[in-house]
Each structure stands twice: as C-alpha cells, then as structure tokens.
Amino acid sequence: MSDPAGSGRSAVRRPGLGLRLLAVLLPGTPQLLVRRWGRGALLLLAWLGLLSLAVTRMDRVFGAGRGARLEAWVAALTLVALAGGVALYAYRDALRFADVAEPRPRGQWGLVAQAFRRNRLAVFGLAVIALLYAAALLTPLLAPYNPLVPGDLASERLLSPSGSHWLGTDHFGRDVLSRILYGARISLTIGFVAVGISITIGTLLGAVSGYVGGRADAIIMRFVDMIISFPSLVLLITVVALFTPSIFLIVAVLGLTQWPGTARIVRGEVLSLKERDFVQAARALGYSRRRIVLRHLIPNALAPVIVTATLGIGNVIVLEAGLSFLGFGVQPPTPSWGTMVADGRVYLLNAWWLATCPGLAIVFTVLSFNLVGDGLRDALDPRLRA
C-alpha cells in the first residue's frame, strides 16, 4: 500500500486495540494467532509461570522476618520486572510482525546480534544463563524449604529424590534443591562481580600499557608476567588462608588475580589501534591521552574483552567451587556448590544426589557461559560473520 503523501515509503499497518490489549494481558497469544508457535508458546508459558509464582508465593514477601525481608522484596521486584519485560517484549513483537514497512538498515551491533542468533547453541547457552540468574534472584520465592534449617535426622536424613524433596535431602535433612538454588546466588554473584573487577583492571592497565609504551609498558608487562608465573590455585589458597574466608574476600581475591590475561589482550589491540587514522586525528586535534584512551581506544577494543569476560565467568565459578571444595571458600552452613560437592563425596555410593546435583549445576553453568563466549567470538569477528 503506497504512501498517500507520495513519499514512496510503504505504509505501516498496526494491530487493532483488541490485539494490543491481548498482547499485554496475555503475552504470546497474538503470536499463536499468527502461527508463531515457538515464540508464542514460550511467552505464554513464561507469563503464566510468573503469574502463578506471584499468586502462590506472595505470602513469603509479606510474612518474611526482618533478616529475610530485603531479599524477599528483591525477589518480588525481580518478579514484577520479569513480568513487565515479558509483556513489553510480547507487545513490541506483536507490533513488529504487523509492521509491513520496509526493514530498516542494521547497524554494526545489529549485525552482531543477527549473527549471534544464528548460532543455536549460543542462544541456548544464553537462555540457560538468563534462567539461572532469574532463578538466583527469585530464590526466596522458588526455594521450597529453608536451606539452613536441619530436618528431622531420624526421618528426613539422606532421603532420595521424591515428590516432597525433588532432589532429596542431605545428611542434616536439608533440602538439596533449596540449597542448590541459594548456592546459585553465591556462585553466579561471585563470578559476575569478580570478572567485572578483573575486566576493569585488565582493560585499563592494558590500554595504558599499549598506548603509553616505554617504561610504563615494561613495568606493567613484567608485573603481569610475575602474576601469571604463579599457579593460580596455589596463589588463591595462599591469600585466602591468611585471612578469614568470606564472600567478600573470595570476590576480591578472584577479581584481583584474574586480570593479567585481559591486560595482555587489550594491550595487543591497543598497539594495533593507536596507529589508526582516527587516533592520529585525535592527537592532531590536541586531545589528552586520557581522552584518547577512554573514548577512542577502549571502546574499539571491547570485542575481545566481551568474549574474555564471558569465558572468564565460567572459569571463576570453577575456581570458587574448587576453593569451597578444599574448605577455603564460602564457609558452612552457607550453601555453595563447591561445599555441597565436598560434603556429598563421603556419601557418593549410598546418596549419589548430594554430590551429583550440584556438580551437574556447575557443569551446565560453565558450559552455557562457554557456549555464549564461542558464539560472541564468532559473531564479533567480521570474517566469521560473513
């Protein structure tokens, strides 16, 4: 249908008011009406699941004590945000498939997203990661039992998986599923924050080293070589053993010891970028070194940093689990995947679920991050993308 103004552009057909209301009140239904079965079913199931969780678990928010009130309200706000996100996405998607205008040209990040979506394994890994972080934030509403309260040792100790305890109970009668959910918050938070610290330090030092050069480059790189020369696990154990183990100490130690690899990658990128025309033009205009590094070099070197960060989260989760397994990580009774594996190894023959379930959680989490990292690497490389 041509434009009445004669501009030559295609007209835009918007769905009616009823269809738009349906997209907000019951997300996924408009997609099912136009036979987009996969997307429609996924949106509808997500909406119904969040709605049922809100109806059945809101008593935990209002009935929580002072110590648990904050995390319960965080879970409730996360639930509202997720429901709003599902409704907004369904609404915009309903507008998109009713829009018959000519497609707009994609930018560079649009091409990256399109290439990433073609990699089904990477998309699957991203979906698993999103579900894990959503479950970690919603843990106070999802966990069926308190992970710290022991059960009746006479009747609830080492119960196999059943309807009342989906993943069984441990040697103290505590629900394994609840402890895995609460342990996910520890592992995912430590991985995300520690990698954020290491990526920030490595990017800044690598950019300064590559751009300034000279004595500063030599000092930074020799310091990097010194840190890399120590075995990482031995260095972590040594540092943690000198202080009282805690979550904050684990985050600080992992974040301050995992940055040398990022610094080397960024330095190599900056050595190549600083000879480009746009950097030479910035110098000719009299821009300061700080502005050139922060506004011109670092943004153009972010592609390998993003891939490194994605792969690094999985590595940090494994390191944290190893420290907890050895007794230098998160201390009992706080649930952690590594601690649960360490506790369950004694009962591996007669209570296999104690070590197997948290071990599988570590495997699938790290595998998902690796799949996303591989997908981002392929999508960010123009040669592979082409």
C-alpha positions as CSV (number, residue, x, y, z in Angstrom):
1,M,0.0,0.0,0.0
2,S,1.6,3.3,-1.1
3,D,2.1,6.4,1.0
4,P,-0.7,9.0,0.4
5,A,1.9,11.7,0.6
6,G,3.7,10.2,-2.3
7,S,6.9,9.7,-0.4
8,G,7.4,6.3,-1.9
9,R,7.6,4.5,1.5
10,S,5.4,1.6,2.5
11,A,2.6,2.3,4.9
12,V,2.6,0.8,8.4
13,R,-0.3,-1.4,9.5
14,R,-0.7,-1.5,13.2
15,P,-2.7,-4.2,15.0
16,G,-6.1,-3.2,16.4
17,L,-6.7,-2.2,20.0
18,G,-8.0,-5.6,21.0
19,L,-4.9,-7.4,19.7
20,R,-2.6,-4.9,21.5
21,L,-4.5,-5.4,24.8
22,L,-4.3,-9.1,24.3
23,A,-0.5,-8.8,23.8
24,V,-0.3,-7.1,27.2
25,L,-2.8,-9.0,29.2
26,L,-1.9,-12.5,27.8
27,P,1.5,-12.3,26.2
28,G,2.2,-14.9,23.5
29,T,-1.5,-15.2,22.3
30,P,-1.1,-12.8,19.3
31,Q,2.0,-14.8,18.2
32,L,0.0,-18.0,18.5
33,L,-2.8,-16.5,16.4
34,V,-0.4,-15.9,13.5
35,R,1.1,-19.4,13.9
36,R,4.4,-18.4,15.5
37,W,4.1,-21.4,17.7
38,G,7.6,-21.5,19.3
39,R,7.8,-17.8,20.4
40,G,4.1,-17.6,21.3
41,A,4.2,-20.8,23.5
42,L,7.4,-19.6,25.2
43,L,6.0,-16.2,26.0
44,L,2.7,-17.6,27.2
45,L,4.4,-20.2,29.4
46,A,6.7,-17.6,30.9
47,W,3.8,-15.3,31.6
48,L,1.7,-18.0,33.2
49,G,4.6,-19.2,35.3
50,L,5.4,-15.8,36.6
51,L,1.8,-15.1,37.3
52,S,1.3,-18.4,39.2
53,L,4.5,-17.7,41.2
54,A,3.2,-14.3,42.2
55,V,-0.1,-15.7,43.3
56,T,1.2,-18.6,45.3
57,R,4.4,-17.1,46.9
58,M,3.5,-13.5,47.8
59,D,2.9,-14.6,51.4
60,R,6.7,-15.1,51.7
61,V,7.2,-11.5,50.9
62,F,4.8,-10.1,53.4
63,G,5.5,-12.8,56.0
64,A,9.3,-12.6,55.9
65,G,11.2,-11.6,59.0
66,R,13.5,-8.6,59.3
67,G,16.5,-10.5,58.2
68,A,14.9,-12.0,55.1
69,R,12.6,-9.1,54.2
70,L,15.2,-7.4,52.0
71,E,15.9,-10.4,49.8
72,A,12.2,-11.3,49.7
73,W,11.4,-7.8,48.4
74,V,14.3,-8.0,45.9
75,A,12.7,-11.3,44.6
76,A,9.3,-9.6,44.4
77,L,10.7,-6.6,42.4
78,T,12.5,-9.1,40.1
79,L,9.3,-10.9,39.6
80,V,7.5,-7.7,38.6
81,A,10.4,-6.7,36.3
82,L,10.4,-10.0,34.6
83,A,6.6,-10.0,34.1
84,G,6.8,-6.4,32.7
85,G,9.6,-7.4,30.4
86,V,7.7,-10.4,29.0
87,A,4.6,-8.2,28.4
88,L,6.7,-5.4,26.8
89,Y,8.5,-7.8,24.5
90,A,5.3,-9.6,23.5
91,Y,3.7,-6.2,22.8
92,R,6.6,-4.9,20.7
93,D,6.8,-8.2,18.9
94,A,3.1,-8.0,18.0
95,L,3.7,-4.6,16.6
96,R,6.8,-5.9,14.7
97,F,5.0,-8.7,12.8
98,A,2.1,-6.4,11.9
99,D,4.5,-3.8,10.6
100,V,4.8,-4.1,6.8
101,A,7.1,-1.1,6.3
102,E,10.5,-1.7,4.6
103,P,13.1,-3.0,7.0
104,R,15.5,-0.5,8.4
105,P,19.2,-1.0,7.8
106,R,21.1,-2.7,10.6
107,G,24.0,-1.1,12.4
108,Q,27.2,-2.9,13.5
109,W,25.7,-4.2,16.7
110,G,22.6,-5.2,14.9
111,L,24.6,-7.4,12.6
112,V,26.4,-8.9,15.6
113,A,23.1,-9.7,17.2
114,Q,21.8,-11.3,14.0
115,A,24.9,-13.4,13.6
116,F,24.6,-14.5,17.3
117,R,21.0,-15.5,16.9
118,R,22.0,-17.9,14.0
119,N,24.2,-19.9,16.5
120,R,21.6,-22.1,18.2
121,L,24.0,-23.5,20.7
122,A,25.0,-19.9,21.8
123,V,21.3,-18.9,22.0
124,F,20.6,-22.0,24.1
125,G,23.5,-21.1,26.4
126,L,22.3,-17.5,26.8
127,A,18.8,-18.8,27.6
128,V,20.2,-21.1,30.3
129,I,22.3,-18.2,31.8
130,A,19.2,-16.0,31.8
131,L,17.2,-18.7,33.6
132,L,19.9,-19.2,36.1
133,Y,20.2,-15.5,37.0
134,A,16.4,-15.2,37.2
135,A,16.2,-18.3,39.5
136,A,19.0,-16.8,41.6
137,L,17.1,-13.5,42.1
138,L,13.8,-15.3,42.6
139,T,15.3,-17.9,45.0
140,P,13.3,-16.7,48.1
141,L,10.1,-17.4,46.2
142,L,11.3,-20.6,44.4
143,A,13.0,-22.5,47.2
144,P,10.6,-24.9,48.8
145,Y,12.5,-25.0,52.2
146,N,14.9,-23.0,54.3
147,P,18.4,-24.2,53.2
148,L,19.9,-23.6,56.6
149,V,17.4,-25.3,58.9
150,P,18.1,-29.0,59.5
151,G,15.3,-31.5,59.2
152,D,14.4,-34.4,61.5
153,L,17.6,-36.6,61.4
154,A,15.5,-39.7,62.2
155,S,13.1,-39.4,59.3
156,E,14.4,-36.8,56.9
157,R,18.2,-37.7,56.7
158,L,19.5,-38.7,53.2
159,L,16.1,-39.1,51.6
160,S,16.2,-39.9,47.9
161,P,14.5,-37.6,45.3
162,S,10.8,-37.7,45.7
163,G,7.7,-35.5,45.4
164,S,8.3,-33.7,48.7
165,H,12.0,-33.3,48.1
166,W,12.7,-33.2,44.3
167,L,16.5,-33.6,44.7
168,G,16.5,-35.4,48.0
169,T,17.9,-34.3,51.3
170,D,21.4,-34.2,52.7
171,H,23.0,-35.7,55.9
172,F,21.4,-33.0,58.0
173,G,17.9,-33.4,56.5
174,R,18.2,-30.2,54.5
175,D,16.5,-29.9,51.1
176,V,19.1,-30.3,48.3
177,L,17.1,-28.3,45.7
178,S,16.8,-25.3,48.1
179,R,20.5,-25.4,48.8
180,I,21.3,-25.5,45.1
181,L,19.1,-22.5,44.4
182,Y,20.7,-20.5,47.2
183,G,24.1,-21.7,46.2
184,A,23.5,-20.4,42.7
185,R,23.2,-16.9,44.1
186,I,26.7,-17.3,45.7
187,S,28.4,-18.8,42.6
188,L,26.8,-16.5,40.0
189,T,27.3,-13.4,42.1
190,I,31.0,-14.2,42.8
191,G,31.5,-15.0,39.1
192,F,29.9,-11.8,37.8
193,V,31.4,-9.4,40.3
194,A,34.9,-10.9,40.3
195,V,35.0,-10.9,36.5
196,G,33.8,-7.3,36.5
197,I,36.7,-6.3,38.7
198,S,39.3,-8.2,36.7
199,I,38.0,-6.9,33.4
200,T,38.0,-3.3,34.6
201,I,41.6,-3.6,35.9
202,G,42.9,-5.5,33.0
203,T,41.3,-3.2,30.4
204,L,42.6,0.0,32.0
205,L,46.2,-1.4,32.6
206,G,46.3,-3.0,29.1
207,A,45.2,0.2,27.4
208,V,47.7,2.4,29.3
209,S,50.5,-0.1,28.7
210,G,49.8,-0.3,24.9
211,Y,49.3,3.4,24.3
212,V,51.9,4.9,26.6
213,G,54.6,2.3,25.9
214,G,58.2,2.8,27.1
215,R,58.9,2.3,30.7
216,A,55.3,2.1,31.8
217,D,54.7,-0.7,29.3
218,A,57.7,-2.6,30.6
219,I,56.8,-2.3,34.2
220,I,53.1,-3.3,33.7
221,M,54.0,-6.3,31.5
222,R,56.7,-7.5,33.9
223,F,54.2,-7.3,36.7
224,V,51.7,-9.3,34.5
225,D,54.4,-11.9,33.9
226,M,55.1,-12.2,37.6
227,I,51.4,-12.8,38.4
228,I,51.0,-15.3,35.6
229,S,54.1,-17.3,36.7
230,F,52.4,-18.3,40.0
231,P,50.0,-21.2,39.9
232,S,46.6,-19.6,40.2
233,L,45.0,-22.1,42.6
234,V,48.1,-22.1,44.9
235,L,48.1,-18.3,44.9
236,L,44.4,-18.1,45.7
237,I,44.7,-20.7,48.5
238,T,47.7,-18.8,50.0
239,V,45.9,-15.5,50.0
240,V,42.6,-16.9,51.4
241,A,44.4,-18.9,54.1
242,L,45.9,-15.7,55.5
243,F,42.5,-14.2,56.3
244,T,39.1,-15.4,57.5
245,P,37.3,-16.8,54.5
246,S,34.2,-14.8,53.4
247,I,32.3,-14.0,50.3
248,F,33.8,-10.5,50.0
249,L,37.3,-11.9,50.4
250,I,36.7,-14.5,47.7
251,V,35.3,-11.9,45.3
252,A,38.3,-9.6,46.0
253,V,40.9,-12.3,45.6
254,L,39.4,-13.7,42.4
255,G,38.9,-10.2,40.9
256,L,42.5,-9.1,41.7
257,T,44.2,-12.2,40.4
258,Q,42.4,-12.9,37.1
259,W,43.1,-9.6,35.2
260,P,46.5,-10.3,33.6
261,G,45.0,-12.2,30.6
262,T,42.7,-9.3,29.8
263,A,45.6,-6.8,30.1
264,R,47.6,-8.7,27.5
265,I,44.7,-9.0,25.1
266,V,43.8,-5.2,25.4
267,R,47.5,-4.2,25.1
268,G,47.7,-6.1,21.8
269,E,44.5,-4.5,20.5
270,V,45.7,-1.0,21.5
271,L,49.1,-1.5,19.9
272,S,47.2,-2.0,16.6
273,L,44.6,0.7,17.1
274,K,46.9,3.5,18.1
275,E,48.4,3.7,14.6
276,R,45.0,4.0,13.0
277,D,43.9,7.3,11.3
278,F,41.2,8.2,13.9
279,V,43.8,8.1,16.7
280,Q,46.2,10.1,14.7
281,A,43.4,12.6,14.1
282,A,42.6,12.8,17.8
283,R,46.3,13.5,18.5
284,A,46.4,16.3,15.9
285,L,43.3,17.9,17.5
286,G,45.2,18.1,20.8
287,Y,43.1,15.6,22.8
288,S,44.7,14.4,26.0
289,R,46.0,10.9,26.5
290,R,43.2,10.2,29.0
291,R,40.5,11.1,26.5
292,I,42.1,9.1,23.7
293,V,42.4,6.0,25.8
294,L,39.0,6.2,27.4
295,R,36.9,7.5,24.5
296,H,38.7,6.1,21.4
297,L,40.9,3.1,22.2
298,I,39.0,1.2,24.9
299,P,35.6,1.3,23.1
300,N,37.2,-0.1,19.9
301,A,39.0,-2.9,21.9
302,L,35.8,-4.1,23.7
303,A,35.0,-7.0,21.3
304,P,37.7,-9.4,22.6
305,V,37.1,-8.1,26.2
306,I,33.5,-9.1,26.0
307,V,34.4,-12.6,24.9
308,T,37.1,-12.9,27.6
309,A,34.6,-11.7,30.2
310,T,32.0,-14.3,29.2
311,L,34.5,-17.2,29.3
312,G,36.1,-15.8,32.5
313,I,32.8,-16.1,34.4
314,G,32.8,-19.8,33.9
315,N,36.4,-20.1,34.9
316,V,35.8,-18.1,38.1
317,I,32.8,-20.2,39.0
318,V,35.0,-23.3,38.7
319,L,37.8,-21.7,40.8
320,E,35.3,-20.7,43.5
321,A,33.9,-24.2,43.6
322,G,37.4,-25.6,43.9
323,L,38.2,-23.3,46.8
324,S,34.9,-24.2,48.5
325,F,35.6,-27.9,47.9
326,L,39.0,-27.5,49.7
327,G,37.4,-25.6,52.6
328,F,38.9,-22.2,51.7
329,G,35.8,-20.7,50.1
330,V,32.3,-19.9,51.5
331,Q,32.0,-21.4,54.9
332,P,29.2,-23.6,56.2
333,P,26.3,-23.5,56.7
334,T,26.0,-21.0,53.8
335,P,25.2,-23.2,50.8
336,S,27.7,-23.2,47.9
337,W,28.0,-25.6,45.0
338,G,31.6,-26.5,45.8
339,T,30.8,-27.0,49.5
340,M,27.9,-29.3,48.6
341,V,30.1,-31.4,46.3
342,A,32.7,-31.7,49.1
343,D,30.0,-32.7,51.7
344,G,28.5,-35.2,49.3
345,R,31.6,-37.1,48.3
346,V,31.5,-39.1,51.5
347,Y,28.0,-40.4,50.7
348,L,28.6,-40.8,46.9
349,L,27.8,-44.6,47.0
350,N,24.6,-44.6,49.0
351,A,23.4,-40.9,48.4
352,W,24.6,-40.1,44.9
353,W,22.4,-37.0,44.6
354,L,24.3,-35.0,47.2
355,A,27.4,-34.5,45.0
356,T,25.9,-35.2,41.6
357,C,23.2,-32.5,41.5
358,P,25.4,-29.5,42.5
359,G,28.2,-31.0,40.3
360,L,25.8,-31.0,37.3
361,A,24.8,-27.4,38.1
362,I,28.4,-26.4,37.9
363,V,28.9,-28.3,34.6
364,F,25.8,-26.8,32.9
365,T,26.5,-23.3,34.1
366,V,30.1,-23.3,32.9
367,L,29.1,-25.0,29.6
368,S,26.5,-22.3,29.0
369,F,29.0,-19.5,29.5
370,N,31.4,-21.2,27.2
371,L,28.8,-21.6,24.5
372,V,27.9,-17.9,24.8
373,G,31.6,-17.0,24.6
374,D,32.1,-19.0,21.5
375,G,29.0,-17.5,19.9
376,L,30.1,-14.0,20.7
377,R,33.6,-14.7,19.3
378,D,32.1,-15.8,16.0
379,A,29.6,-13.0,15.9
380,L,32.1,-10.3,16.7
381,D,34.6,-11.5,14.0
382,P,33.6,-9.9,10.6
383,R,35.4,-12.7,8.7
384,L,33.4,-15.5,10.5
385,R,30.2,-13.4,10.4
386,A,30.5,-13.1,6.6
